Structures are given as structure tokens and as C-alpha cells.
Amino acid sequence: MKVWFRTISLVMLSVTLLNGASTRFVSTWKNPAFGLVDMDGKKIAAFIVSSDDSMRLGPEETLAAEMRRRGIDCVAGYTVLPGELAKDQEKAKEFLARAGITGAVMMRVLSREKETRSSPGTAWYSAGYYPSFWGYWNYGWTVVYSPGYTRSDTVVSIETLVYSIEKDQLIWAGMSETTNPKDVRKFAKQLVDAAGKEMRKAGLVRK
């Protein structure tokens, strides 16, 4: 059971939601410096921030596939950056530039708690390391949530960050909650759908 929950936590991995559970965003933020984002000709990388490289592969592929289904040129992060280099910022810059990556979607598990817990504050994204892609990069890979044991009714909180690597700026941030996640692909689809809806509302992508 420990392995099962760890797998899900480290990326909300494909999620068939149990008992009608769903994903919802409890907090979002849009960079006022960005208007409608034009993705034509842009190559995006999807990263699941985890200390366990083996837990990134499937979830990153699933996330990238969901993005491609929506017309975005997106690749799984591990295909352009070897796991052992994730914590070496200079090497990461070199590899992403070589692969022509101009933007990134970063996802990281924040917590796993009982559903009765209180929601996090709405200004988490304003911390000093969030506004810059490379500033968050160093922080994200060193502060990774490690789930403990499972509970019958859990809420997994995940932060989703959209960055322009070209400008080294955070474009959009969202904090979501998923109750009792169980299957990966359905969860990834649901999360991408929910994030897309929020970004459309914010005027970042076309309706």
C-alpha cells in the first residue's frame, strides 16, 4: 500500500477518481505581464518534481500526452533532461536550450492529508523562488513531499506552474486538490482540463 500511494502522490499519476472524487483548483494566479499566450512554434516540457526518478517517467509521459492532445508541442521532461542532472541548474539550462524548450509545466505534490484539513493560503506562489523559472527550479527539486502511510479518505494537494523559460518568468500558478485519487491517466486528464479552464478564465488561452 505504501508503494501504491507513493506512486499516486508523486504526480497525481493518472487518476481514476474513486467514489466520484474530483479535482478542483482552490487557488490560482496569473502574471499580469502576460496576455493571450501563443503556443505556436513553442516547445514545452512537462516536469513532475520528484526525488525518485522512476516515479517521473510514466506521469510525465501522461501529462505530455494530455498537452499534445490539446495541440501543444509538449514532451516529457525526462526525455530532454536526464534525472541525475535535475539538481544541476547549469546542466539543466544547457540541456533544455539544446532541446529547444521554451516553456515548462511543473507539477509538485505539496501534501496528502485528511479531507477535513484547511486549505493552504492563496499567496504561496509569491515566495521569492516562484517568479523565476530557474529560481523555482533549484527550490522545487530540493523540497519534495514524501508521503507517509495511506488513509481511507485523502486529499492530495498539487501545485501546477506554467513558466516561460525564454523570459524566465512564471506565467500562471494553480493549487489543486484531488480527493482519493486512484488512477493516473484519468487524473492527469482531469487536472489538465481543470487547469485549462482556469487559464481560459484568466484570458491566457483561447476558449
N, C-alpha and C positions, 0 to 999 in steps of 0.2 A: 504493500500500500504506500510505503514511503516513496518508492521509486515512481509509482503511478502519479502521486500528487506532485512530486518534484518536476516530472515531465510536463505536466499541465501548467504549473506555476511559471516555469521558465519561458513562457511565451504565450500563455493562454492557448497554447498549442491547439490546433484545430479544435473547435469546440461544439460538440453536440450538446445542447443545453438540456440539463436534467430537469424534469418536472416543470417545463415551461419557463425555466430561468432565462434571463435576458441580459444583454449588455447595455449599459446606459452611461452617458458622459455626465459626470457630476460637476465638472469644471472645464472650461475652455478659455483660450486666449488667442488673439490674433495680433500679429505685429502690424501696427497702423501704417508702417512704411511700405507695406505690400498691398497691392490691389489684386486684380484678377491674375492668377498665376498661369502663365502659358507654358505647358509641358511639352510642346512640340520641339523636337530636337534635343530634349533633355534626357539624360540617363540617370536613373535613380537607383540607389542601393538600399535594400531593406536589412536592418540590423536588429537582432534580438540580443540585448545586452545580458550576457550570462557568463559566469566564471567557468562553466562546463561547456567546452566546445562541442561535445557530442550532442548537446541539447539544442544547439543553434541550427543545425543543418535542416531538419525537417520543417521546423517553424518558419525559418527564413524563406525556404522554398515556397511554403504555403502562402506566406504573406506576399511574396513577389508575384506569385501566380495570380493572386486576387487583384493585385495592382494592374498586371498586364491585361486581365480580363476587362479592365476599365479603360484600356487604351494608353496606359502609361508604360514607358520603356523602363522596366524595373528588374533588377537582378538580385539574387540572394547575396547578402554581404559576404558570406564565407567564400563565394566563388571569385571574389576580386581581392580579398584580404585574408591571408592565412591566419588562423586563430591565434597562433603564438605571437603575431605582430600587433594584435589589437591594442595592447597596452603600450606600444612604442609609437608615440604620436608622429614622429618624423617619418618612420617607415610607413605608417598608415597614410600620411599625406602623399607620399611617393607612389604607393600602390593605387590609391584612389584616383590620383591625377593620371597615372599611366592607363587606367581603365576607362578614363573619360567620364568619371562620375561627377555630376554637377549638383546633385541633391541627395538627401538621405531621409529615410523614415527610421527613427529609433524607437524601440519599444523596450520597456523595462518593468519588471514586476516590482511594485512598491510594498505590498503587504498581502497577507492572507489571514483574515480574521473572521470572527463570528459576524453574522449579518447585523447584529444589534450594535456594532461599533459605530462611532461617529465618523462622518466623512472628513477627509483632510481639508485644510484651508484652501482658498481659491487662488492664492498668490504664490504657490510653490514654484512656478516657472520663473519667478523674478529673482531667484537666488543668483549670486554672481556668476556661477558657471553655466547657466542656461542660455543666455542670449547668444553666445558664440558657439558655433558647431564644434570647434576644436577645444574650446573651454569645457563644454559638456563632455566631450569625448574622454578626456582624462578622468573626469569625475565619474561618469557613468560606468566605466569598466572597472573602477576600483570600489564602487559602492553597489554591490549586487545583493539583492534579497535572497536569503537562503531559507526556504520553507522548512518547517519542522514536521510535526505529525498532522495527520488529517483529522477533520471533524465532519460530522454529518451534514452540516449546513454552513458553507463557507462563502465568503465574498472575497474575490481576488481583485485587487486594485492595480491598474496598469497605466503607466504614462506613455502617451504617444506623442512624439515630437517630430515635426517636419522642418528640415533645415535646407537652406540654400548654402551649399559648400562654396559656390562661386563668391558669394558675398559674406560667407562665414557668419550667417545670421539665422536666428530662429524665426520661422515664418508663422507657425501655428503650434499650439500645445493643447493637449487634452488629457484629462484624467478620467478613466472609466472604471466602472465596477461591473463585475460579472458574478452572478450567483450560481454556485455549484457547477462550474464548467466541467465538462467531461470529454467531449470530442473535439479534435483540433480543427479540421477543415471548416466545420460549420461555425466554430467560434471565430476563426480568422475572418471568414466571410462576414459574419455579423459585426465584428469590430470595424472592418473596413467600410462597410455600409454605413454604420453609425458615424464614423469619423467623416466620411464623405458628406453626409447630411449636415453635419455641424459646419464643415468648411464651405458648403454651399450657402448656408445661412449667413456665414461671415463674409460672403462675397469673394472668396478666394478661388473657387472653381465654378464653372458654368452649371446651371441647373439642367 
